[in-house]
Every structure is written in C-alpha cells, then in structure tokens.
C-alpha cells in the first residue's frame, strides 16, 4: 500500500489517534495533566515524522500536532520555531486547543536573516498592540526574544486550555500596550480553562508552588485580556496582589491550589466570580497573620450558595466553631480537612460524638474527610454519629450515599518510591461495623495515603 495515496479522512484519523490533546478530557479541571513521558514524546516524534512524509500527510499531521503545545520537548529554540510556524501559517493557530506558555528570558543568540523577515513582518502586524522599540528595530543580543510568547498568544484565537507559567509574567505584560481593553478582540476568545502557576500544572509537581502575582501589571492584567473562560486554577496567589476590581465574572469553577489567603483576599476573589458552581481551596502553611479558617471559607461561600454544588475546604487552620457549612444548602459534594474542625490535644483527646451532626450541607450525596492517622481514634465516634444521623427510617429519603475517609500517614519513608500503606487501624473497622445500616444503602471507603 502506498501511504501517500491514502484517503484524507483516513490520514486525519491516524494523526488524531496519535494526538495527545484528543486522548485527554481537558474539560475536567480536577485532573492534573502531565504530557512528558517517554512514550508520549515518542508519539510526538511520530507526528513530526508524518509531517515530513508528503504534502497530503504533512498539513494534517501539523494541524493535529499543534493541538497541544508546550509540554514535552520544551526549549527556547522550540518556542521560536513554533512562533515562526504560527506567524508564517496563521491558519494553524486555529487548531491549537491546549498550550503551556512560559516567558522566554533574553536569549544570547541572534536570528538569521530569514528569521528576521518573519519576525519583523509579525511585529508590524501587531504594532498597535505590542510595545515595540523605535524603528529601525535593533534586535541584537537577543532582545527580540521577549516578543515570542506575546506573538504566540496573539496567534492562538481558538485555544481552549491555557496554562501559564507565571514566572516573569510582568515582563510579558510589559510588551502589551495600555490600555489593554482597547484590543481585547485580538486575544484568545474561546478559552474554557486558565491555569496560572509557577511551572507546569501536573501530578508530578503537585501541589503548585508560587507565588502568583495577580496585580494589574502581571497575572491580573493578563486575565483581564482573556474573556469568557469558565475554569480558573491558581497556584498560591500572593495575598498582597489581590485587589478589587478583579474581572472574573465568567468564572464558574475556581480552584486555589497550595494557597494561604486571609478572609479579605478570599472574599475579593470569590465575589469577583460569576454564579460559582465549583470551589476548591487546597490550603498550605503560612507565617502570615489571620489565615482563612474553614469557617471563614464557608462564610465567604454563602454569597454563592444559590449556585454552588461542589466545594473542597482544605485548610490547616481552625476556628472555634464551624457553623457556616450548613448554610451551603445546594452543595452535594464536599471535601474537608478534619483538622479545620478539631485537633487532638491533651485537654480534648476525643471529639464529642455529636460534634459533627447537623454541621455539613443538608443536600450532600458525597462527603470526603481528610484526617491525620493520629486523630482517627478521637474522631471515630463523631464520624460514626454523623454517618448514622444521615440514615432516615425510610431508605428512599436518604440523601448521603458516599462517605470517604482519607487517612494521612505523613511523609513516606525516605528512599522508598511506592511504600506499602500500613495496616488498618481498629477504629476504621469499628466505623464500618457500627454503620452497618448505612452500608446497606451507601458506601463507606477508608483509605490510607502518604503525603506528597
């Protein structure tokens, strides 16, 4: 069979089967994606080879190759080549669906004369948007490299999943003229999800590290240029840079990862969103004063209680009471850290068995508890009472169907890559035994996990 004579539809199917973007459901914000394994790099190499096979294969393979860019085989020269491809063939930018952008530091090599031609032409095209130096342009000593990422951003109008490395993001924004609102139409208009973090957003580097600057001259300024996205994931936003007004009125899903905010900054972020449906707060540790407690987070979320259906409240800091969670009447899925409710002390080694009854949203169908192993013995009676309090006489009236308890064992032993989890604690089996009625109608899962 002559591969060059295959029907175009079959060529497209073959190329699409190799596409890393098409193999992943990027609409799911909870999946932390990583596209850099040796096997996936091999797939990308195959796509590159197909681009060179012949004209009938080349254009289709190149279109598919551009779906997901910036994750494997990342290099400054690769970014320049990708930028040149988009500048010389702008129609390819319409096929980019998922991209990871990081600002290029000033390179110490100059462009060839052929490269100068496409770069100058592209800069001229966007001269009303970019802060260009005076003509004639002098791009010696790599000064041109600061315009590569802005040019890529302006050439991907239909991108859906935009991941941005926020290191040196202020330098990116310096290349864009003010006021930025005057050229909103030139930035991507079909973005569904924006991830802002210091480094790629993936399992291997979770949780995300920061800090992320959300001021107008950095992350906040870029977000104001990208309109209509539904999902926003931010890794450790800097408290001092969160100021009103923030333009997030299209956001329905807000994920704050490795975050240490106070109540005031959290209020600014949440109030800036639209009808919020999903909110996840994955807290870290901080030395700053007044970090947000579970009570603070739930009180802030009450302003979105009409639309909010999913919430993760994972903070290391507790208030005296947790009363606001109950008011989130439409939340059906909740993940919460028990240490934000109770911590074992000498004066209170056991949580009162009624302490969790009538505390959580009444419409919950799933609740996930994150608990430290040393706290499980003191928590077991309260967890049991809470579960049984959700077993009405009539099974058809039962709303809560799934209870998951993740027992954290701490840092894994050094030098052991995938250490076996320890045997179950007797308190785990006691919960299952005493909640036999609930188990007839729903599920209880108790899993032990090591911390990252």
SULVENHU-V282156 format. One record per residue. SS is DSSP state (helix for helix, strand for strand, loop for the rest). OMEGA is omega in whole degrees, -180 to 180 (* if undefined). D_LAST is the distance of its C-alpha to the last C-alpha in whole Angstrom. Layout:
SS:OMEGA:D_LAST  SS:OMEGA:D_LAST
This chain:
loop:177:51  loop:-177:51  helix:-177:48  helix:-178:49  helix:179:51  loop:176:49  loop:-177:49  helix:-179:47  helix:180:45  helix:177:44  helix:-179:43  helix:180:41  helix:179:39  helix:-180:38  helix:-179:37  helix:179:35  helix:178:33  loop:-172:32  loop:180:30  loop:179:27  loop:-176:27  loop:-179:29  loop:-173:27  loop:174:24  loop:-176:25  loop:179:24  loop:-177:25  loop:-174:22  loop:-177:20  loop:-179:17  loop:-178:17  loop:-165:14  loop:178:17  loop:-179:17  loop:-179:20  loop:180:20  loop:179:20  helix:180:23  helix:-179:25  helix:174:25  helix:177:26  helix:177:29  helix:-180:29  helix:177:30  helix:177:32  helix:178:34  helix:178:35  helix:179:36  helix:179:38  helix:178:40  helix:-176:40  loop:-174:43  loop:177:44  loop:-176:47  helix:-176:48  helix:177:47  helix:-169:44  helix:-175:43  helix:180:43  helix:180:41  helix:-179:38  helix:177:38  helix:-179:38  helix:179:35  helix:-176:33  loop:-179:33  loop:-175:31  strand:-173:28  strand:169:28  loop:-178:26  loop:178:22  loop:172:23  loop:-175:26  loop:177:25  loop:178:28  helix:180:31  helix:176:33  helix:177:32  helix:179:32  helix:178:35  helix:179:36  helix:178:35  helix:-180:36  helix:178:40  helix:-179:39  helix:-179:39  helix:-178:42  helix:178:44  loop:-176:43  helix:-179:42  helix:179:43  helix:179:39  helix:-180:37  helix:-178:38  helix:178:36  loop:-179:33  loop:-176:31  strand:-174:27  strand:175:26  strand:-177:24  strand:172:26  strand:-177:25  loop:179:28  loop:174:30  loop:-177:31  loop:-177:34  loop:-177:35  loop:176:38  loop:-177:40  loop:178:42  loop:172:43  loop:-180:46  helix:178:49  helix:179:48  helix:178:45  helix:-175:46  helix:-178:48  helix:-179:46  helix:-180:44  helix:179:47  helix:-179:48  helix:178:44  helix:178:44  helix:-179:48  helix:-177:47  loop:-177:44  loop:179:46  loop:-178:47  loop:-174:43  strand:176:42  loop:-176:43  loop:175:44  loop:180:46  loop:175:50  loop:-4:52  loop:-178:52  loop:176:49  loop:-176:48  loop:177:45  helix:179:45  helix:171:42  helix:-179:39  helix:180:40  helix:-170:40  helix:-179:36  helix:-179:35  helix:-176:37  helix:-178:35  helix:174:32  helix:179:35  helix:176:37  helix:-179:34  helix:-179:33  helix:-177:37  loop:-178:38  loop:-172:35  loop:-175:37  loop:179:36  loop:-178:32  loop:-176:30  strand:-174:26  strand:178:26  strand:-171:23  strand:171:23  strand:-170:22  loop:175:23  loop:-179:23  loop:179:27  helix:178:28  helix:178:30  helix:176:32  helix:-178:32  helix:178:34  helix:-180:36  loop:-177:38  strand:-178:38  loop:173:42  loop:-2:42  loop:-177:42  helix:-178:40  helix:-176:41  helix:180:44  helix:179:43  helix:-175:40  helix:-177:42  helix:179:41  loop:-179:37  loop:-175:35  loop:-177:36  loop:-178:34  loop:176:31  loop:-176:29  strand:175:25  strand:175:24  strand:179:21  strand:-178:21  strand:176:18  loop:-175:18  loop:-178:17  loop:-177:17  loop:-175:15  loop:-177:13  helix:-173:10  helix:178:10  helix:177:10  loop:5:8  loop:-179:8  loop:177:12  loop:-179:13  loop:0:17  loop:177:19  strand:-180:21  loop:-180:25  loop:178:27  loop:-178:30  loop:-178:33  loop:-180:33  loop:-174:30  helix:180:27  helix:178:30  helix:179:33  helix:179:31  helix:-180:30  helix:179:34  helix:-177:35  loop:-171:33  loop:166:35  loop:-179:34  loop:-175:30  loop:-170:29  strand:177:25  strand:177:23  strand:-178:20  strand:176:19  strand:174:16  loop:175:17  strand:-180:20  loop:-175:22  helix:-173:24  helix:-177:27  helix:-180:28  loop:-177:28  loop:178:32  loop:0:34  loop:172:35  loop:-176:32  loop:-178:33  strand:-171:31  loop:177:34  loop:-173:33  loop:176:29  loop:180:28  strand:-179:25  strand:-179:23  strand:178:19  strand:-171:18  strand:179:14  strand:-167:12  strand:178:16  loop:-178:18  loop:168:21  strand:-178:24  helix:-176:26  helix:-180:29  helix:178:27  helix:179:25  helix:179:29  helix:-179:30  helix:-176:27  helix:-178:28  helix:180:32  helix:-178:32  strand:175:30  loop:177:33  loop:-172:33  loop:-180:29  loop:-179:28  strand:178:24  strand:179:22  strand:180:18  strand:-179:17  strand:-168:13  strand:173:14  loop:178:12  loop:-180:14  loop:173:18  loop:-179:21  loop:-177:23  loop:173:25  loop:174:25  strand:-176:22  loop:175:22  loop:176:22  helix:178:22  helix:177:26  helix:-177:26  helix:-178:24  helix:177:26  helix:177:29  helix:-178:29  helix:179:28  helix:177:31  helix:180:33  helix:-171:32  loop:-179:32  loop:-176:35  loop:-174:33  loop:180:29  loop:179:28  strand:179:24  strand:171:22  strand:-178:18  strand:-177:18  strand:178:15  loop:180:16  loop:-170:16  loop:-175:19  loop:171:22  loop:-179:26  loop:-180:29  loop:171:29  loop:-178:28  loop:-173:31  helix:-178:30  helix:-177:28  helix:-177:31  helix:179:33  loop:-164:30  loop:-179:33  loop:180:32  loop:-180:28  loop:-179:28  strand:-178:24  strand:173:22  strand:-173:18  strand:177:18  strand:-178:16  helix:-180:18  helix:175:18  helix:178:19  loop:-175:22  loop:173:23  loop:-178:21  loop:176:23  loop:178:25  loop:-180:28  loop:179:30  loop:-178:29  loop:-178:27  loop:175:27  loop:-180:27  loop:-172:31  loop:178:31  loop:-170:32  loop:-177:30  loop:-180:28  loop:179:31  loop:179:32  loop:-171:29  loop:-178:28  loop:-175:29  loop:-176:32  loop:-176:32  loop:168:28  loop:178:28  strand:173:24  strand:-179:22  strand:177:18  strand:172:17  strand:-174:14  strand:173:15  strand:-176:14  helix:-177:15  helix:179:18  helix:-171:19  helix:-180:20  helix:-180:23  helix:-179:24  helix:-166:23  helix:-179:25  helix:-180:28  helix:178:28  helix:179:25  helix:-180:28  helix:179:31  helix:-179:29  helix:-179:29  helix:178:33  loop:178:34  loop:176:33  loop:179:35  loop:-179:39  loop:180:42  loop:-179:42  helix:-179:39  helix:180:40  helix:-177:39  loop:-179:36  loop:-180:33  loop:-176:30  loop:-174:29  strand:175:25  strand:178:23  strand:178:19  strand:178:18  strand:-177:14  strand:-175:13  strand:-176:10  strand:-179:11  strand:-178:8  strand:180:7  loop:178:8  loop:-177:11  loop:176:12  loop:179:14  loop:-172:13  loop:180:11  loop:-176:11  loop:177:12  loop:178:15  loop:-177:14  loop:180:16  loop:-178:20  loop:174:20  loop:179:21  helix:-179:25  helix:-180:24  helix:-180:23  helix:179:26  helix:178:28  helix:-180:27  helix:-177:28  helix:-177:31  helix:179:32  loop:-178:31  helix:180:33  helix:179:35  helix:-178:32  helix:176:31  loop:-175:34  loop:-176:34  loop:-176:30  strand:171:27  strand:178:24  strand:175:21  strand:-177:19  strand:175:16  strand:-177:13  strand:171:9  strand:178:7  strand:179:4  loop:*:0
